[in-house]
Amino acid sequence: MKKVLLVGGGKIGVAITEFLSSTGDYTVTVADRDASALALMPKKNVTLRQTEIGNAENFAHEVEGHDIVLSATPFHLTASVAEAAKRAGAHYLDLTEDVESTRIIKRLAKGADTAFIPQCGLAPGFISIVAADLARKFDRLREVQMRVGALPVFPTGALKYNLTWSTDGLINEYCNPCESIRDGHRVEVPALEELEEFALDGTEYEAFNTSGGLGTLCDTLEGKVENLNYKTVRYPGHRDIVKMLVRDLRLGVRRDVLKDVLETAIPITFQDVVLVFVTVSGWREGRLTQESYARKIYSQRVGDRPMSAIQITTAAGICAVCDMLVDGKLPKKGFVRQEEVKLADFLSNRFGRYYAKGH
């Protein structure tokens, strides 16, 4: 039985703990500074530990005795948790969408005797696995377009949006520069730009640039693709209001205020849908060809708990990769990219199946 230390007891942490502890293959220790968050955790095969992360050297003592560390903390704590895992000789997986945090983890992974696998959630995460799988089917690539949205099933208000995951992560996406490849050159483009509209299953959506969703795909596909981009999906009209808040009212440079505004005004929901839409075009057997992957995953009950779609997809991502690491289907040393995960292996996994049975 593998010993896992889960750092972070929020909404996603609850789902991760439920998934892993229910298998009987893992014992889970959940570390969080918030006692009220720990009280919501499943109890079977679970140990609760109220603690501050602090610096990496001290937190390494908390990691000792565990085989694997899963980080579901805010992005600014990612580097400390990863370094603590390295000091304690544990494998490390996380959910970060923060580009700089991933660069730090890549440096930490050099020479490590254990695996460092960041960005194991939805986007970055599963979206990269799908895009890489489609890209492998082409002799030469032209475009890889990735679109992901976590949306309320019953949208209300002008924003047509509910909070479904980390507000800090959401603000990061809306404010930080976005990596992409254009005409064969790696570039950074501003968030909230390049608005487009499309329809899927009769529903109208909009999509626009946001940060972090590409993961390490720019590294993997640079020099192999003409155009690579990632956009977040929302209902029409959302982008314009967010752009007014971030740019016109300058809340992009006052992120604490923006966070307070969003959390005060926008309720959370567990009735949501996750949309995954990837389109790849290129040459196959001498002909210009296009192939797409589209999936919708809805909220549902997991065990005795109702869970949102974003909880399920994010937790299923990191738990499936954790399983694959334990089963020897991924490298056990150094830096591991999401695109090294085979889509077929992921979807056949007991946690990855939540993606497989989407609509």
N, C-alpha and C positions, 0 to 999 in steps of 0.2 A: 504494500500500500504506500503510495507516494505522499509525502508530506508537503503541502502547499501553504505558503504564506500569502494571503491576499491583503494587499495594502489599499485600503479605501472601502468604506462601508456604505456608500451611497446607493442610489437606485440600481445602478449596474452591478455593484458589489453584491447586492441581495440576489440578483439573478445568477451571477457566477457561483455564489455559494450554494444556491439551490441546485444548480446543475451538477456541480462536482461532488457535493456531499451525498447526493442521492444515489450515486453510482456504486458506492462501497469500495471504489478503487482509490479514493483520495481521502485523507484527513485534512481539514482546512482550518487554519488559524487566520482569523480576520483581525487586522490591526487598524484601529482608527482612534482619533482623539476624542470623538463624540460618543458618549455613552448612550445617548438616545438612538443614534444610528445603529450601534451594536445590538441594541435591544430588539431590533426588527429582523435580525438575522435568523436563518434556520438554526436549529440546535443540534440535530443529529450529525455525528462525526465532525462537529465544529467546536473550536475553542475561540473564545472572544478575548481580545487583548486591547485594553485602552492605553494608548501610548502616543507620544508625539514623534514625528519622524526625526526632527533635529538634523544633525549633520550625519554624513554617511558613515563615518568611523563608529559613532555611537549606535546608529541604527543597525549596523552589521551584526551587533550582538543579538538583536531581535530576530535576524534572519538565520543565525546559526541553528543547525539541526533540521533545516527545511531543504527539500530537494529543489523546489521551484518557487520563484517569487512572481506573483501576478500583480501588476500595478494598475489600480483603477483610481489613481489620485489626480488632482488638478495638475496641469502640465508643468507648473513651476516647481513641483516636487519630484518630477520624473528623474532628473539626473542624480539626485541624492539616493533615491531608492535603487536605481541601477548600479551605482557605485557600491552601495552596501551589499547588493547581491554578489557582485564580483569579489568583494573582500571576503564574503562568507562562502564562496565557491558554489553558489546556487545558479541554476538556470534562471533567465529573466525574460518575462513577456510583459507587454503593456498595451495600452489603448490610445496612446498619445497621437494627436493630430498636429502637434507643434513641430515645425520643421527644424528649428534649432535644437530642440531636445533630442530629436532623432540623430542629428549630426554628432551630438555628445555621446550618445549610446554607441554609435558606430566606432568612435574613437576608443571607448571603453572596451569594446569587443575585441580589439586587436590583441592577440596573444592570450586571450582568455581560454580557460579550460572548459568553459561552459557556454551554452548558447545564449545569444542576446537577440530576441525577436520582438522588435517594436511594432506598433501600428496594427494590432491584431483584431481590430473591431470591424466596423462596417465600411467606413470611408475615412481614412485609409484602412485597408484590410481586405474584406471580401471583394470589394470592387476591383482591387489590383489583381486578385487571383483570377477573376473572370476575364479582365482585360488581357492579362498575359496568356491565358488559355486560348482565347480567340486569336491573339496575335500569332501564336505558334502555328496556326493553320495556314498562314500566308507565306509565299515565297519572298515577297517584298511588300512592305507596308506603306500606305499613304497616310491614313488618319486613324487615330484612336480617340474616340469621344466617350467620356464617362460622365454619367448623370445619376445623382443620388438625392433622394429627399426623404425626410422623416416628417410626415404631415398628419394633421388631425383628420379623422374620418368625417367629422362634423365641424367644418370651419366656421368661425364666427368673427365679427369685428372687422375692422378695415385691414388688419394685418393677415387675417385668415390663417392664424397660426397659434399653436399652443406650445409651451415649453415641454419638451420631452426628454431632454438630457442636460448636460452641463451648460449653464449659462456662460461660464468663462470660455468654454470651448466654442460656443456659438459666436461670441464676440470676437474671438480669435479669427474665426473663419471670415467674418464680415469686415475685419479691419486689416489683417496682415496681407502682405504681397503674396501673389499666387504664382507658383512655378508652372511653366508650360514649354512646349517645343513648337516653334513656328517656322515654317519653311526650312526645317532642318536645323534651326538654331535654338539653343536653350535660352529662355528669357524669363523675366519676371513681369507680370501684368498686375494691375490694380484689382482689388476685390470690388464686387458689386457692379462690374462693367460687363460689356458684351452680352447684353440681355437678348434672349431668344425665347420663342414660344413654340410649343408643340402639344400634340394631343396623344393620349394613350388610353385605350379602352373607352373612348368617348369623353374623357375628362381633359379639360384644358389646363396646361401648366406653363410656368415660365422657368427659365434657368439662367444663372449668371455666375460669374467667376467667384469662387471662394477659396480660401487658403487651406492647404494641408491634405486635400483629398487624394492627390496623386501618390502619396507615399514616396517610395523610392523608384517609381517607374521612369522618372526623367533620367536617373542614372542607368537604368536597365535598357531603355530604348533610345537613348541619345545616339545619333548616328545611324539609326535603323528605321526611323519614322519621320515623315515630313511634318506632321502636325499631331500634337498630343495635348489634350486639355481636359479639365475637370470642372464641372459646374454643379451647384446645388439647385435642387428643384423646389419650387414653392408654387402656391396658387397665384394667379395673375394679380398684380398690384402690390405684392409684398415688397419687392425690391425697391420701388420708388419711395416708400415710407421709410424703410431702413436707411436708404441712402440719404434722405433728408436728416435723419437723426445723426448718422455717423459723419456726414460731410457738412451739410448746411448748418446744423446746430453744434458741430464740432465735438460731439460726444465720443468720436473715435479716439480723441486724445484725453478723454475723461472717462475711462472705461469703468471706474467704480460707480460713477453716476449712471452710465448707460445700463450697467448691471442692475442697479437699484430700480431704474425705470422699468426695465423688462420684467423683473421679478415681482414688482408691485402691480403692474398693469395686466400681465398675461398669465392666466392660470395654467397649471400643468394638466395634462390629460394622459389617461392610459388607453384611450380609444384612438389609436393611431394606425397609420399604415406606412411601411417603408417601401419605397420605390427604388429599384435598381435597373438602370438602363445603360447598356454599353453597345456602341456601334463601332465596328472596325472595318476599314476598307483597304484594299491593296490588290496585288496581283497574285493569282493562283493559276498555275498551268497556263500562263500567258494571257489571262483575261482579267480585266479589272472587276473585282468582286466585292460585295459587301455582306457582312454577317452581323447580326445583332443578338443580344441577350436581354430579355426583359423579365422582371419578376416583381411581384407585390407580396409582401409578408404582413399579415395583420396581427393585432394583439390577440392573445389567447391565454388560457389557463395552463400553467406549468406546475404539475403536482397539485397542491391545494391553493396556489397563488395566482391571481390574475396578473398578467404581465403585459406591459406595452410592447409594441413591435420593436421599438428601438432598444428596449431592455433585452428582448429575446435575441435580436440579430447581433447586437454588440457582444453580449455574453456568450452566445453560441460561437462567435468567431474566435474569441480567445480560448474558450474551452476546447474547441475542435483542434486548434493548433497545439494546445497543451497535450491533448491526447496523441496527436501525430508525433510530437517530439518524444513522448514516452515510448511510443510504439516503434521508434526508429525510422520513421518516414521522413524525418527532417534532420539536417546536420546537428550534432550535439556539441559543436564548438564554434565560436566566433559569431559574426554578424550574419543573420538569416533574414532575407527579404521575403515579403509576402508572396511575391511572384514565384518563389521557389516551391510554394505549396501547389500541388496538383489539384485542379478543380474536382476531378472525379473522386480522389481520395477524400477531399473535404466534404463533398455532398453525401458520400457514403458513410461518413462518421456519425456517431450517435447524436452529436450536437449539431453538426453541419446539416443534418436532415431537416432542421427547421427552415433552412433556406430551400432545400429540395422540394418541400411540400408547399411552398408558396404558390400563388396564382399567377 
